[in-house]
Amino acid sequence: MKLPAGYLQRLCQQAIAEDVASGDATTLAVVPPGLNTEADFVTRQECVCAGLPVVEALFKELCCDLELVCLVKEGDLCAPGTVMATIRGNARAILTGERTALNFLQRLCGIATVTRKYVLALGNSSCKVLDTRKTTPGLRLLEKYAVKMGGGQNHRIGLYDRIMIKDNHREMAQLLGKDSIRLAVQACREKYPDLEIEVEADNLDEVKAAAEAGVEYILLDNMSEETMRQAIELIAGRAKTEASGGITLQRIPKLAQLGLDFVSVGALTHSAPAIDIGLDIKTC
């Protein structure tokens, strides 16, 4: 997954405007304009690297002559003390961009690191870890990118690239008739014939209705392991299965044994703690 250059540029410009506005007063007062320096991005914790392309784009917006030398690759597991990258060039630009660059890097490494834990917890299972739309507004592509760097897979990017009939959609679909799942699926097929369809099911009756409606995916929402096992037997390969709701790291090994195709985890993006990464000045 490659982050679009135009998207990165707009995002970095917005972040710089938010933090710098009319100027970095402290740096402009203290640091001579022609001074060059070099600094290392050093992780204080074990983490999965994600976000160096964002850091590079950010510094290029501040000064086109800055050079970022990446010493690890995106997706690499980094031990505490690892120098992830070195930034070289104008000292004013480096100090001005320091906090914003770290904010991006710490956040994205945090998401990638949590994702890797979930992926490893699945062991040799063919089940895959998915993210959700529970992302920071405006940062979805970045956060889903970080999930990929951690070994996870992306669910739909937005409301436009897959049909997902959730409980509230089913409630509204009852206006069409009693068999709301079938009627909702039929309406979606007619309106958007090229999009895959997923139905969120809360119980086995809804699982049965979704499977009979011929959807591509069935989301098993907040079900026990035993109910999921019955649902998978009932679906019998007619649709891909996704477990969602209450998916914790401790629960993953049990879910890995059920024969699920996917587990989706909102916590990958809405609750991942930032990684402690510092920018250490080397020379003046």
Stockholm file with secondary structure:
# STOCKHOLM 1.0

chainA/1-284         MKLPAGYLQRLCQQAIAEDVASGDATTLAVVPPGLNTEADFVTRQECVCAGLPVVEALFKELCCDLELVCLVKEGDLCAPGTVMATIRGNARAILTGERTALNFLQRLCGIATVTRKYVLALGNSSCKVLDTRKTTPGLRLLEKYAVKMGGGQNHRIGLYDRIMIKDNHREMAQLLGKDSIRLAVQACREKYPDLEIEVEADNLDEVKAAAEAGVEYILLDNMSEETMRQAIELIAGRAKTEASGGITLQRIPKLAQLGLDFVSVGALTHSAPAIDIGLDIKTC
#=GR chainA/1-284 SS CCCCHHHHHHHHHHHHHHHHTTCCHHHHHHSCTTCEEEEEEEESSCEECCCHHHHHHHHHHHCTTCEEEECSCTTCEECTTCEEEEEEEEHHHHHHHHHHHHHHHHHHHHHHHHHHHHHHHTTTCSCEEECCSCCCTTCHHHHHHHHHHTTCBCCCSSTTSSEEECHHHHHHHTTTCSCHHHHHHHHHHHHCTTSCEEEEESSHHHHHHHHHHTCSEEEEESCCHHHHHHHHHHHTTSSEEEEESSCCTTTHHHHTTTTCSEEECTHHHHSCCCCCEEEEEEEC
#=GC SS_cons         CCCCHHHHHHHHHHHHHHHHTTCCHHHHHHSCTTCEEEEEEEESSCEECCCHHHHHHHHHHHCTTCEEEECSCTTCEECTTCEEEEEEEEHHHHHHHHHHHHHHHHHHHHHHHHHHHHHHHTTTCSCEEECCSCCCTTCHHHHHHHHHHTTCBCCCSSTTSSEEECHHHHHHHTTTCSCHHHHHHHHHHHHCTTSCEEEEESSHHHHHHHHHHTCSEEEEESCCHHHHHHHHHHHTTSSEEEEESSCCTTTHHHHTTTTCSEEECTHHHHSCCCCCEEEEEEEC
//
